[in-house]
Amino acid sequence: MSIATVIAAIQTINGGISGIRSAPTTIPGKLNTADLPTVLVFVGPGEWERVTDFSLQFRTFYVRFYVKPISQDIKPDAGYSEAYGLLQSVCEEYLSDITFGGAVQHTGRGARYAPPTLEDGGVTVLAYAGTEYHGFEITVTTKEQIV
């Protein structure tokens, strides 16, 4: 599979999670408040490995969830609370199918049935196009066999 295919698969999963309004496969110039929470996928570092008659690609993806602009948070913790509720749902969904619908061999670097790599940095402030948002980032490492 290609990097673009994996991004599309991740965004398809994100688009099906209750509460997420926008999961585009391209990076927009700005985020529209009406489309929040919005999820963007950024391509991280990769490793390519040749193993006898096939190759492996390990790739990191940074999946950023922009939940609510801090400047519009009327109740001080509304965006924060919404973000950690969504974080729980997203992680549970990602762990329910570690192949992302068959787009990758599995998440993580180890054997298929070893615990998959899925990390989050907790709820934090994410800046995008000059605006700060309550949100979070999930780091996903994928393993893909290339014939």
TIBADO-965327 format. One record per atom (N, C-alpha, C, O): residue in one letter; atom name; x, y, z. Coordinates in Angstrom, 2 decimals, always signed. Example, Ala and Ser with C-alpha at 12.3 -4.5 7.8 and 13.67 -1.06 7.14 Angstrom:
PT;A;N;+13.19;-5.69;+7.80
PT;A;CA;+12.30;-4.50;+7.80
PT;A;C;+13.20;-3.30;+7.80
PT;A;O;+14.24;-3.32;+8.46
PT;S;N;+12.85;-2.25;+7.08
PT;S;CA;+13.67;-1.06;+7.14
PT;S;C;+12.90;+0.03;+7.87
PT;S;O;+13.41;+1.14;+8.04
END
This chain:
PT;M;N;+0.84;-1.18;+0.00
PT;M;CA;+0.00;+0.00;+0.00
PT;M;C;+0.88;+1.24;+0.00
PT;M;O;+2.05;+1.20;+0.38
PT;S;N;+0.32;+2.32;-0.43
PT;S;CA;+1.06;+3.58;-0.46
PT;S;C;+0.75;+4.41;+0.79
PT;S;O;-0.19;+4.13;+1.52
PT;I;N;+1.57;+5.42;+1.00
PT;I;CA;+1.34;+6.34;+2.12
PT;I;C;-0.04;+6.98;+1.97
PT;I;O;-0.78;+7.10;+2.96
PT;A;N;-0.40;+7.39;+0.77
PT;A;CA;-1.71;+8.01;+0.54
PT;A;C;-2.85;+7.05;+0.89
PT;A;O;-3.88;+7.49;+1.41
PT;T;N;-2.68;+5.77;+0.60
PT;T;CA;-3.70;+4.78;+0.93
PT;T;C;-3.88;+4.65;+2.44
PT;T;O;-5.00;+4.53;+2.92
PT;V;N;-2.77;+4.67;+3.17
PT;V;CA;-2.84;+4.57;+4.63
PT;V;C;-3.52;+5.81;+5.22
PT;V;O;-4.35;+5.69;+6.12
PT;I;N;-3.16;+6.99;+4.71
PT;I;CA;-3.81;+8.22;+5.19
PT;I;C;-5.32;+8.13;+4.95
PT;I;O;-6.11;+8.46;+5.83
PT;A;N;-5.71;+7.69;+3.76
PT;A;CA;-7.14;+7.56;+3.44
PT;A;C;-7.82;+6.57;+4.38
PT;A;O;-8.95;+6.80;+4.82
PT;A;N;-7.16;+5.46;+4.69
PT;A;CA;-7.74;+4.46;+5.59
PT;A;C;-7.91;+5.02;+7.00
PT;A;O;-8.94;+4.81;+7.64
PT;I;N;-6.89;+5.73;+7.49
PT;I;CA;-6.98;+6.33;+8.82
PT;I;C;-8.12;+7.35;+8.86
PT;I;O;-8.89;+7.39;+9.82
PT;Q;N;-8.22;+8.16;+7.82
PT;Q;CA;-9.28;+9.17;+7.80
PT;Q;C;-10.67;+8.56;+7.63
PT;Q;O;-11.65;+9.13;+8.12
PT;T;N;-10.78;+7.44;+6.97
PT;T;CA;-12.05;+6.75;+6.87
PT;T;C;-12.49;+6.28;+8.26
PT;T;O;-13.66;+6.43;+8.62
PT;I;N;-11.56;+5.73;+9.02
PT;I;CA;-11.87;+5.32;+10.40
PT;I;C;-12.26;+6.54;+11.22
PT;I;O;-13.27;+6.52;+11.93
PT;N;N;-11.47;+7.60;+11.13
PT;N;CA;-11.76;+8.81;+11.90
PT;N;C;-13.14;+9.38;+11.55
PT;N;O;-13.87;+9.81;+12.44
PT;G;N;-13.47;+9.39;+10.28
PT;G;CA;-14.75;+9.92;+9.84
PT;G;C;-15.95;+9.14;+10.37
PT;G;O;-17.06;+9.67;+10.43
PT;G;N;-15.72;+7.90;+10.76
PT;G;CA;-16.80;+7.08;+11.30
PT;G;C;-16.93;+7.14;+12.82
PT;G;O;-17.84;+6.53;+13.38
PT;I;N;-16.05;+7.86;+13.47
PT;I;CA;-16.09;+7.97;+14.93
PT;I;C;-17.08;+9.07;+15.32
PT;I;O;-17.00;+10.19;+14.83
PT;S;N;-17.99;+8.73;+16.20
PT;S;CA;-19.00;+9.67;+16.65
PT;S;C;-18.36;+10.93;+17.23
PT;S;O;-17.47;+10.85;+18.08
PT;G;N;-18.82;+12.07;+16.76
PT;G;CA;-18.32;+13.35;+17.26
PT;G;C;-17.34;+14.04;+16.34
PT;G;O;-17.15;+15.25;+16.43
PT;I;N;-16.70;+13.30;+15.44
PT;I;CA;-15.75;+13.90;+14.51
PT;I;C;-16.53;+14.41;+13.30
PT;I;O;-17.30;+13.67;+12.69
PT;R;N;-16.31;+15.67;+12.97
PT;R;CA;-17.06;+16.27;+11.86
PT;R;C;-16.28;+16.31;+10.56
PT;R;O;-16.87;+16.31;+9.48
PT;S;N;-14.94;+16.34;+10.64
PT;S;CA;-14.15;+16.47;+9.42
PT;S;C;-12.87;+15.65;+9.53
PT;S;O;-12.14;+15.74;+10.52
PT;A;N;-12.61;+14.86;+8.50
PT;A;CA;-11.41;+14.04;+8.43
PT;A;C;-10.88;+14.05;+6.99
PT;A;O;-10.93;+13.03;+6.30
PT;P;N;-10.37;+15.21;+6.54
PT;P;CA;-9.92;+15.31;+5.16
PT;P;C;-8.59;+14.58;+4.93
PT;P;O;-7.81;+14.38;+5.86
PT;T;N;-8.35;+14.19;+3.70
PT;T;CA;-7.08;+13.52;+3.36
PT;T;C;-6.03;+14.51;+2.89
PT;T;O;-4.88;+14.14;+2.67
PT;T;N;-6.42;+15.76;+2.72
PT;T;CA;-5.47;+16.81;+2.37
PT;T;C;-5.43;+17.83;+3.50
PT;T;O;-6.37;+17.94;+4.29
PT;I;N;-4.35;+18.57;+3.59
PT;I;CA;-4.16;+19.53;+4.66
PT;I;C;-4.73;+20.89;+4.24
PT;I;O;-4.28;+21.47;+3.25
PT;P;N;-5.73;+21.40;+4.97
PT;P;CA;-6.34;+22.68;+4.60
PT;P;C;-5.50;+23.88;+5.05
PT;P;O;-4.63;+23.74;+5.91
PT;G;N;-5.77;+25.03;+4.47
PT;G;CA;-5.07;+26.25;+4.86
PT;G;C;-5.48;+26.75;+6.24
PT;G;O;-4.68;+27.35;+6.95
PT;K;N;-6.74;+26.49;+6.61
PT;K;CA;-7.24;+26.87;+7.93
PT;K;C;-8.33;+25.89;+8.32
PT;K;O;-8.82;+25.12;+7.50
PT;L;N;-8.70;+25.93;+9.59
PT;L;CA;-9.76;+25.06;+10.09
PT;L;C;-11.02;+25.90;+10.30
PT;L;O;-10.95;+26.99;+10.87
PT;N;N;-12.14;+25.39;+9.85
PT;N;CA;-13.42;+26.07;+10.05
PT;N;C;-14.04;+25.58;+11.36
PT;N;O;-14.14;+24.38;+11.60
PT;T;N;-14.46;+26.52;+12.18
PT;T;CA;-15.05;+26.17;+13.47
PT;T;C;-16.24;+25.22;+13.31
PT;T;O;-16.43;+24.33;+14.13
PT;A;N;-17.03;+25.40;+12.27
PT;A;CA;-18.20;+24.54;+12.05
PT;A;C;-17.81;+23.09;+11.77
PT;A;O;-18.63;+22.19;+11.92
PT;D;N;-16.55;+22.86;+11.36
PT;D;CA;-16.09;+21.51;+11.02
PT;D;C;-15.35;+20.83;+12.17
PT;D;O;-14.78;+19.76;+11.98
PT;L;N;-15.34;+21.43;+13.35
PT;L;CA;-14.62;+20.85;+14.48
PT;L;C;-15.49;+19.85;+15.23
PT;L;O;-16.71;+20.05;+15.31
PT;P;N;-14.92;+18.81;+15.76
PT;P;CA;-13.53;+18.40;+15.70
PT;P;C;-13.09;+17.97;+14.30
PT;P;O;-13.81;+17.25;+13.59
PT;T;N;-11.91;+18.41;+13.94
PT;T;CA;-11.28;+18.06;+12.67
PT;T;C;-10.02;+17.24;+12.96
PT;T;O;-9.29;+17.52;+13.90
PT;V;N;-9.79;+16.23;+12.13
PT;V;CA;-8.63;+15.36;+12.27
PT;V;C;-7.75;+15.50;+11.04
PT;V;O;-8.23;+15.41;+9.92
PT;L;N;-6.46;+15.72;+11.26
PT;L;CA;-5.49;+15.79;+10.17
PT;L;C;-4.40;+14.74;+10.39
PT;L;O;-3.98;+14.52;+11.53
PT;V;N;-3.95;+14.11;+9.32
PT;V;CA;-2.89;+13.10;+9.40
PT;V;C;-1.63;+13.66;+8.76
PT;V;O;-1.65;+14.13;+7.63
PT;F;N;-0.54;+13.61;+9.52
PT;F;CA;+0.76;+14.07;+9.04
PT;F;C;+1.71;+12.88;+8.95
PT;F;O;+1.74;+12.03;+9.84
PT;V;N;+2.48;+12.83;+7.86
PT;V;CA;+3.40;+11.72;+7.62
PT;V;C;+4.69;+11.98;+8.39
PT;V;O;+5.32;+13.03;+8.26
PT;G;N;+5.07;+10.99;+9.18
PT;G;CA;+6.30;+11.07;+9.95
PT;G;C;+7.40;+10.22;+9.34
PT;G;O;+7.29;+9.80;+8.19
PT;P;N;+8.44;+9.98;+10.11
PT;P;CA;+9.59;+9.23;+9.59
PT;P;C;+9.25;+7.78;+9.28
PT;P;O;+8.30;+7.20;+9.82
PT;G;N;+10.04;+7.22;+8.39
PT;G;CA;+9.86;+5.82;+8.00
PT;G;C;+11.18;+5.10;+7.92
PT;G;O;+12.24;+5.71;+7.84
PT;E;N;+11.10;+3.79;+7.94
PT;E;CA;+12.26;+2.91;+7.78
PT;E;C;+11.90;+1.86;+6.75
PT;E;O;+10.80;+1.30;+6.78
PT;W;N;+12.80;+1.60;+5.84
PT;W;CA;+12.59;+0.58;+4.82
PT;W;C;+13.62;-0.52;+5.05
PT;W;O;+14.78;-0.25;+5.33
PT;E;N;+13.16;-1.75;+4.95
PT;E;CA;+14.04;-2.88;+5.24
PT;E;C;+13.83;-3.97;+4.20
PT;E;O;+12.70;-4.33;+3.89
PT;R;N;+14.92;-4.48;+3.66
PT;R;CA;+14.85;-5.58;+2.70
PT;R;C;+15.07;-6.89;+3.45
PT;R;O;+16.08;-7.04;+4.14
PT;V;N;+14.13;-7.85;+3.31
PT;V;CA;+14.23;-9.14;+3.97
PT;V;C;+14.08;-10.20;+2.88
PT;V;O;+12.98;-10.44;+2.40
PT;T;N;+15.18;-10.83;+2.50
PT;T;CA;+15.24;-11.85;+1.44
PT;T;C;+14.38;-11.51;+0.23
PT;T;O;+14.82;-10.74;-0.62
PT;D;N;+13.16;-12.07;+0.12
PT;D;CA;+12.36;-11.88;-1.09
PT;D;C;+11.22;-10.86;-0.93
PT;D;O;+10.33;-10.80;-1.77
PT;F;N;+11.24;-10.08;+0.11
PT;F;CA;+10.24;-9.03;+0.28
PT;F;C;+10.85;-7.89;+1.08
PT;F;O;+11.95;-8.00;+1.61
PT;S;N;+10.11;-6.79;+1.16
PT;S;CA;+10.58;-5.63;+1.92
PT;S;C;+9.53;-5.25;+2.96
PT;S;O;+8.36;-5.61;+2.86
PT;L;N;+9.99;-4.52;+3.95
PT;L;CA;+9.11;-4.00;+4.99
PT;L;C;+9.24;-2.50;+5.04
PT;L;O;+10.32;-1.94;+4.85
PT;Q;N;+8.13;-1.85;+5.31
PT;Q;CA;+8.15;-0.42;+5.58
PT;Q;C;+7.52;-0.19;+6.95
PT;Q;O;+6.41;-0.63;+7.22
PT;F;N;+8.26;+0.50;+7.81
PT;F;CA;+7.74;+0.95;+9.08
PT;F;C;+7.55;+2.45;+8.93
PT;F;O;+8.48;+3.15;+8.52
PT;R;N;+6.38;+2.96;+9.25
PT;R;CA;+6.09;+4.38;+9.04
PT;R;C;+5.36;+4.93;+10.26
PT;R;O;+4.49;+4.27;+10.83
PT;T;N;+5.73;+6.13;+10.65
PT;T;CA;+5.05;+6.82;+11.74
PT;T;C;+4.09;+7.86;+11.15
PT;T;O;+4.44;+8.59;+10.23
PT;F;N;+2.89;+7.89;+11.70
PT;F;CA;+1.90;+8.89;+11.32
PT;F;C;+1.50;+9.66;+12.58
PT;F;O;+1.31;+9.07;+13.64
PT;Y;N;+1.39;+10.97;+12.45
PT;Y;CA;+0.93;+11.82;+13.54
PT;Y;C;-0.50;+12.23;+13.21
PT;Y;O;-0.75;+12.93;+12.23
PT;V;N;-1.43;+11.79;+14.03
PT;V;CA;-2.84;+12.06;+13.80
PT;V;C;-3.27;+13.10;+14.83
PT;V;O;-3.31;+12.82;+16.03
PT;R;N;-3.57;+14.30;+14.35
PT;R;CA;-3.88;+15.43;+15.25
PT;R;C;-5.36;+15.75;+15.21
PT;R;O;-5.97;+15.89;+14.14
PT;F;N;-5.92;+15.85;+16.39
PT;F;CA;-7.35;+16.10;+16.58
PT;F;C;-7.52;+17.51;+17.14
PT;F;O;-7.16;+17.78;+18.29
PT;Y;N;-8.07;+18.39;+16.33
PT;Y;CA;-8.34;+19.77;+16.73
PT;Y;C;-9.80;+19.83;+17.15
PT;Y;O;-10.70;+19.68;+16.32
PT;V;N;-10.04;+20.03;+18.45
PT;V;CA;-11.38;+19.86;+18.99
PT;V;C;-12.15;+21.17;+19.09
PT;V;O;-13.27;+21.28;+18.59
PT;K;N;-11.56;+22.17;+19.74
PT;K;CA;-12.29;+23.42;+19.95
PT;K;C;-11.29;+24.56;+20.14
PT;K;O;-10.31;+24.40;+20.86
PT;P;N;-11.53;+25.72;+19.48
PT;P;CA;-10.63;+26.85;+19.70
PT;P;C;-10.67;+27.29;+21.17
PT;P;O;-11.75;+27.41;+21.75
PT;I;N;-9.54;+27.51;+21.73
PT;I;CA;-9.48;+27.92;+23.14
PT;I;C;-10.17;+29.26;+23.33
PT;I;O;-10.82;+29.48;+24.35
PT;S;N;-10.03;+30.17;+22.37
PT;S;CA;-10.64;+31.50;+22.49
PT;S;C;-12.16;+31.44;+22.50
PT;S;O;-12.80;+32.40;+22.94
PT;Q;N;-12.77;+30.35;+22.03
PT;Q;CA;-14.22;+30.22;+22.00
PT;Q;C;-14.75;+29.32;+23.12
PT;Q;O;-15.93;+28.98;+23.14
PT;D;N;-13.87;+28.94;+24.03
PT;D;CA;-14.25;+28.04;+25.10
PT;D;C;-14.93;+28.85;+26.21
PT;D;O;-14.25;+29.36;+27.11
PT;I;N;-16.24;+28.97;+26.14
PT;I;CA;-17.00;+29.79;+27.09
PT;I;C;-16.89;+29.22;+28.50
PT;I;O;-16.61;+29.95;+29.45
PT;K;N;-17.12;+27.93;+28.64
PT;K;CA;-16.86;+27.27;+29.92
PT;K;C;-15.39;+26.87;+29.91
PT;K;O;-14.95;+26.24;+28.95
PT;P;N;-14.63;+27.21;+30.92
PT;P;CA;-13.18;+26.99;+30.88
PT;P;C;-12.74;+25.57;+30.52
PT;P;O;-11.67;+25.40;+29.94
PT;D;N;-13.53;+24.57;+30.85
PT;D;CA;-13.08;+23.21;+30.56
PT;D;C;-13.88;+22.51;+29.47
PT;D;O;-13.69;+21.31;+29.26
PT;A;N;-14.76;+23.21;+28.78
PT;A;CA;-15.63;+22.55;+27.79
PT;A;C;-14.83;+21.87;+26.69
PT;A;O;-15.06;+20.70;+26.40
PT;G;N;-13.91;+22.59;+26.07
PT;G;CA;-13.09;+22.01;+25.01
PT;G;C;-12.17;+20.93;+25.52
PT;G;O;-11.93;+19.93;+24.85
PT;Y;N;-11.66;+21.14;+26.71
PT;Y;CA;-10.77;+20.16;+27.33
PT;Y;C;-11.52;+18.85;+27.59
PT;Y;O;-11.03;+17.77;+27.26
PT;S;N;-12.68;+18.95;+28.18
PT;S;CA;-13.49;+17.76;+28.47
PT;S;C;-13.91;+17.04;+27.19
PT;S;O;-13.89;+15.81;+27.12
PT;E;N;-14.29;+17.81;+26.20
PT;E;CA;-14.67;+17.21;+24.92
PT;E;C;-13.48;+16.46;+24.32
PT;E;O;-13.64;+15.38;+23.74
PT;A;N;-12.29;+17.03;+24.46
PT;A;CA;-11.09;+16.42;+23.88
PT;A;C;-10.76;+15.08;+24.55
PT;A;O;-10.47;+14.11;+23.86
PT;Y;N;-10.80;+15.02;+25.88
PT;Y;CA;-10.41;+13.75;+26.50
PT;Y;C;-11.48;+12.68;+26.31
PT;Y;O;-11.16;+11.49;+26.30
PT;G;N;-12.75;+13.06;+26.17
PT;G;CA;-13.78;+12.08;+25.83
PT;G;C;-13.55;+11.49;+24.45
PT;G;O;-13.70;+10.29;+24.23
PT;L;N;-13.19;+12.36;+23.51
PT;L;CA;-12.92;+11.92;+22.14
PT;L;C;-11.65;+11.07;+22.09
PT;L;O;-11.59;+10.09;+21.35
PT;L;N;-10.64;+11.44;+22.86
PT;L;CA;-9.39;+10.67;+22.92
PT;L;C;-9.67;+9.22;+23.28
PT;L;O;-9.14;+8.30;+22.65
PT;Q;N;-10.49;+8.99;+24.28
PT;Q;CA;-10.84;+7.63;+24.70
PT;Q;C;-11.50;+6.87;+23.56
PT;Q;O;-11.12;+5.73;+23.28
PT;S;N;-12.47;+7.48;+22.90
PT;S;CA;-13.19;+6.82;+21.80
PT;S;C;-12.26;+6.47;+20.65
PT;S;O;-12.34;+5.38;+20.08
PT;V;N;-11.38;+7.40;+20.30
PT;V;CA;-10.48;+7.18;+19.17
PT;V;C;-9.53;+6.03;+19.45
PT;V;O;-9.36;+5.15;+18.60
PT;C;N;-8.91;+6.02;+20.62
PT;C;CA;-7.95;+4.95;+20.93
PT;C;C;-8.63;+3.58;+20.94
PT;C;O;-8.06;+2.61;+20.45
PT;E;N;-9.84;+3.51;+21.49
PT;E;CA;-10.57;+2.24;+21.47
PT;E;C;-10.87;+1.80;+20.04
PT;E;O;-10.75;+0.61;+19.73
PT;E;N;-11.25;+2.74;+19.19
PT;E;CA;-11.54;+2.41;+17.79
PT;E;C;-10.29;+1.93;+17.06
PT;E;O;-10.33;+0.94;+16.33
PT;Y;N;-9.16;+2.63;+17.24
PT;Y;CA;-7.92;+2.24;+16.59
PT;Y;C;-7.47;+0.84;+17.02
PT;Y;O;-6.97;+0.07;+16.20
PT;L;N;-7.66;+0.52;+18.28
PT;L;CA;-7.23;-0.79;+18.78
PT;L;C;-8.18;-1.91;+18.35
PT;L;O;-7.82;-3.08;+18.44
PT;S;N;-9.37;-1.56;+17.89
PT;S;CA;-10.32;-2.59;+17.47
PT;S;C;-9.95;-3.19;+16.10
PT;S;O;-10.43;-4.28;+15.77
PT;D;N;-9.14;-2.52;+15.32
PT;D;CA;-8.68;-3.04;+14.02
PT;D;C;-7.27;-2.51;+13.77
PT;D;O;-7.10;-1.42;+13.23
PT;I;N;-6.28;-3.29;+14.17
PT;I;CA;-4.89;-2.83;+14.07
PT;I;C;-4.32;-2.93;+12.65
PT;I;O;-3.14;-2.68;+12.44
PT;T;N;-5.17;-3.28;+11.67
PT;T;CA;-4.74;-3.26;+10.27
PT;T;C;-5.31;-2.07;+9.51
PT;T;O;-5.05;-1.91;+8.32
PT;F;N;-6.10;-1.24;+10.19
PT;F;CA;-6.77;-0.10;+9.56
PT;F;C;-7.52;-0.54;+8.31
PT;F;O;-7.36;+0.03;+7.23
PT;G;N;-8.33;-1.57;+8.48
PT;G;CA;-9.14;-2.07;+7.37
PT;G;C;-8.33;-2.77;+6.30
PT;G;O;-8.76;-2.83;+5.14
PT;G;N;-7.17;-3.28;+6.66
PT;G;CA;-6.31;-3.98;+5.70
PT;G;C;-5.32;-3.07;+4.98
PT;G;O;-4.61;-3.54;+4.09
PT;A;N;-5.27;-1.80;+5.34
PT;A;CA;-4.34;-0.87;+4.68
PT;A;C;-2.89;-1.14;+5.05
PT;A;O;-1.98;-0.84;+4.28
PT;V;N;-2.67;-1.70;+6.23
PT;V;CA;-1.31;-2.04;+6.68
PT;V;C;-1.33;-3.46;+7.24
PT;V;O;-2.39;-4.00;+7.52
PT;Q;N;-0.16;-4.04;+7.39
PT;Q;CA;-0.07;-5.37;+7.98
PT;Q;C;-0.57;-5.30;+9.42
PT;Q;O;-1.38;-6.13;+9.85
PT;H;N;-0.09;-4.31;+10.17
PT;H;CA;-0.59;-4.04;+11.51
PT;H;C;+0.10;-2.80;+12.06
PT;H;O;+1.11;-2.35;+11.52
PT;T;N;-0.45;-2.26;+13.14
PT;T;CA;+0.22;-1.16;+13.82
PT;T;C;+1.30;-1.73;+14.72
PT;T;O;+1.21;-2.87;+15.17
PT;G;N;+2.31;-0.93;+14.97
PT;G;CA;+3.41;-1.37;+15.81
PT;G;C;+4.55;-1.95;+14.99
PT;G;O;+4.41;-2.21;+13.80
PT;R;N;+5.68;-2.15;+15.65
PT;R;CA;+6.87;-2.65;+14.98
PT;R;C;+7.08;-4.15;+15.18
PT;R;O;+7.81;-4.78;+14.41
PT;G;N;+6.45;-4.70;+16.18
PT;G;CA;+6.70;-6.10;+16.53
PT;G;C;+5.86;-7.07;+15.75
PT;G;O;+5.33;-6.75;+14.68
PT;A;N;+5.73;-8.27;+16.29
PT;A;CA;+4.91;-9.31;+15.68
PT;A;C;+3.44;-8.87;+15.70
PT;A;O;+3.04;-8.04;+16.51
PT;R;N;+2.68;-9.43;+14.81
PT;R;CA;+1.29;-9.02;+14.64
PT;R;C;+0.49;-9.05;+15.94
PT;R;O;-0.33;-8.17;+16.17
PT;Y;N;+0.72;-10.04;+16.77
PT;Y;CA;-0.09;-10.16;+17.98
PT;Y;C;+0.59;-9.59;+19.21
PT;Y;O;+0.07;-9.73;+20.32
PT;A;N;+1.73;-8.95;+19.03
PT;A;CA;+2.33;-8.19;+20.13
PT;A;C;+1.49;-6.92;+20.29
PT;A;O;+0.83;-6.50;+19.35
PT;P;N;+1.52;-6.31;+21.46
PT;P;CA;+0.72;-5.09;+21.63
PT;P;C;+1.07;-4.06;+20.55
PT;P;O;+2.24;-3.77;+20.34
PT;P;N;+0.07;-3.51;+19.88
PT;P;CA;+0.36;-2.53;+18.82
PT;P;C;+0.85;-1.21;+19.39
PT;P;O;+0.50;-0.83;+20.51
PT;T;N;+1.64;-0.52;+18.62
PT;T;CA;+2.14;+0.79;+19.03
PT;T;C;+1.08;+1.83;+18.75
PT;T;O;+0.66;+2.03;+17.61
PT;L;N;+0.66;+2.47;+19.79
PT;L;CA;-0.32;+3.55;+19.72
PT;L;C;-0.02;+4.43;+20.92
PT;L;O;-0.18;+4.00;+22.06
PT;E;N;+0.40;+5.64;+20.66
PT;E;CA;+0.76;+6.54;+21.76
PT;E;C;-0.01;+7.84;+21.63
PT;E;O;-0.31;+8.29;+20.53
PT;D;N;-0.33;+8.43;+22.78
PT;D;CA;-0.91;+9.76;+22.76
PT;D;C;-0.20;+10.61;+23.79
PT;D;O;+0.36;+10.10;+24.76
PT;G;N;-0.22;+11.90;+23.57
PT;G;CA;+0.44;+12.83;+24.47
PT;G;C;-0.51;+13.50;+25.44
PT;G;O;-0.16;+14.49;+26.09
PT;G;N;-1.73;+12.96;+25.54
PT;G;CA;-2.73;+13.57;+26.41
PT;G;C;-3.35;+14.79;+25.75
PT;G;O;-2.98;+15.17;+24.64
PT;V;N;-4.28;+15.38;+26.43
PT;V;CA;-4.95;+16.58;+25.91
PT;V;C;-3.99;+17.75;+26.08
PT;V;O;-3.42;+17.96;+27.14
PT;T;N;-3.84;+18.50;+25.01
PT;T;CA;-2.88;+19.60;+25.00
PT;T;C;-3.41;+20.73;+24.12
PT;T;O;-4.50;+20.65;+23.55
PT;V;N;-2.61;+21.77;+24.01
PT;V;CA;-2.93;+22.88;+23.11
PT;V;C;-2.24;+22.61;+21.78
PT;V;O;-1.02;+22.41;+21.74
PT;L;N;-3.01;+22.60;+20.71
PT;L;CA;-2.47;+22.44;+19.37
PT;L;C;-2.69;+23.74;+18.61
PT;L;O;-3.80;+24.28;+18.60
PT;A;N;-1.65;+24.24;+17.99
PT;A;CA;-1.78;+25.46;+17.18
PT;A;C;-1.89;+25.07;+15.71
PT;A;O;-1.21;+24.16;+15.24
PT;Y;N;-2.76;+25.78;+15.00
PT;Y;CA;-2.90;+25.56;+13.56
PT;Y;C;-3.30;+26.89;+12.93
PT;Y;O;-4.29;+27.50;+13.33
PT;A;N;-2.54;+27.32;+11.96
PT;A;CA;-2.81;+28.54;+11.19
PT;A;C;-3.09;+29.74;+12.11
PT;A;O;-3.99;+30.53;+11.85
PT;G;N;-2.31;+29.85;+13.18
PT;G;CA;-2.41;+31.00;+14.07
PT;G;C;-3.48;+30.92;+15.14
PT;G;O;-3.66;+31.87;+15.90
PT;T;N;-4.19;+29.80;+15.24
PT;T;CA;-5.22;+29.63;+16.25
PT;T;C;-4.84;+28.46;+17.15
PT;T;O;-4.31;+27.45;+16.69
PT;E;N;-5.13;+28.62;+18.46
PT;E;CA;-4.87;+27.54;+19.41
PT;E;C;-6.16;+26.78;+19.69
PT;E;O;-7.23;+27.36;+19.84
PT;Y;N;-6.02;+25.45;+19.76
PT;Y;CA;-7.17;+24.56;+19.95
PT;Y;C;-6.90;+23.61;+21.11
PT;Y;O;-5.76;+23.21;+21.34
PT;H;N;-7.96;+23.24;+21.84
PT;H;CA;-7.88;+22.07;+22.70
PT;H;C;-7.81;+20.89;+21.74
PT;H;O;-8.52;+20.87;+20.73
PT;G;N;-6.97;+19.93;+22.03
PT;G;CA;-6.88;+18.78;+21.16
PT;G;C;-5.89;+17.76;+21.66
PT;G;O;-5.47;+17.80;+22.82
PT;F;N;-5.52;+16.85;+20.79
PT;F;CA;-4.55;+15.82;+21.15
PT;F;C;-3.94;+15.24;+19.88
PT;F;O;-4.47;+15.41;+18.78
PT;E;N;-2.82;+14.56;+20.06
PT;E;CA;-2.13;+13.92;+18.95
PT;E;C;-1.91;+12.46;+19.29
PT;E;O;-1.48;+12.13;+20.40
PT;I;N;-2.20;+11.60;+18.34
PT;I;CA;-1.92;+10.18;+18.48
PT;I;C;-0.80;+9.85;+17.50
PT;I;O;-0.85;+10.21;+16.33
PT;T;N;+0.21;+9.16;+18.00
PT;T;CA;+1.32;+8.71;+17.17
PT;T;C;+1.11;+7.23;+16.90
PT;T;O;+1.01;+6.42;+17.82
PT;V;N;+1.05;+6.89;+15.62
PT;V;CA;+0.83;+5.51;+15.20
PT;V;C;+2.00;+5.06;+14.33
PT;V;O;+2.37;+5.74;+13.37
PT;T;N;+2.57;+3.94;+14.68
PT;T;CA;+3.59;+3.32;+13.84
PT;T;C;+2.95;+2.15;+13.12
PT;T;O;+2.26;+1.34;+13.74
PT;T;N;+3.16;+2.06;+11.83
PT;T;CA;+2.57;+0.97;+11.04
PT;T;C;+3.67;+0.11;+10.46
PT;T;O;+4.79;+0.57;+10.21
PT;K;N;+3.33;-1.15;+10.24
PT;K;CA;+4.22;-2.10;+9.58
PT;K;C;+3.52;-2.59;+8.34
PT;K;O;+2.36;-2.99;+8.38
PT;E;N;+4.25;-2.56;+7.23
PT;E;CA;+3.66;-2.96;+5.97
PT;E;C;+4.65;-3.81;+5.20
PT;E;O;+5.82;-3.45;+5.05
PT;Q;N;+4.18;-4.95;+4.72
PT;Q;CA;+5.03;-5.80;+3.91
PT;Q;C;+4.87;-5.43;+2.45
PT;Q;O;+3.75;-5.30;+1.95
PT;I;N;+5.98;-5.26;+1.77
PT;I;CA;+5.96;-4.88;+0.36
PT;I;C;+6.59;-6.03;-0.42
PT;I;O;+7.73;-6.42;-0.17
PT;V;N;+5.85;-6.56;-1.37
PT;V;CA;+6.35;-7.70;-2.14
PT;V;C;+7.12;-7.23;-3.34
PT;V;O;+7.62;-8.04;-4.11
END
